[in-house]
């Protein structure tokens, strides 16, 4: 299945900011994070198709997954 992955802020360092990934049925955002060698503690916010999601949510064909690091500032 095809999944569109978007990375933001520091997660883009040495990676594409947007890419298509071919994943097997039953794949989750956690699988994407591992495949991209992103430390799990750095992937703080996961959005699937515009909605907040957990790392273990099963993805469907043509989902759009956005991964953000922890947001800080003030």
Order of alpha helices (4+ residues) and beta strands (2+ residues): beta-beta-alpha-beta-beta-beta
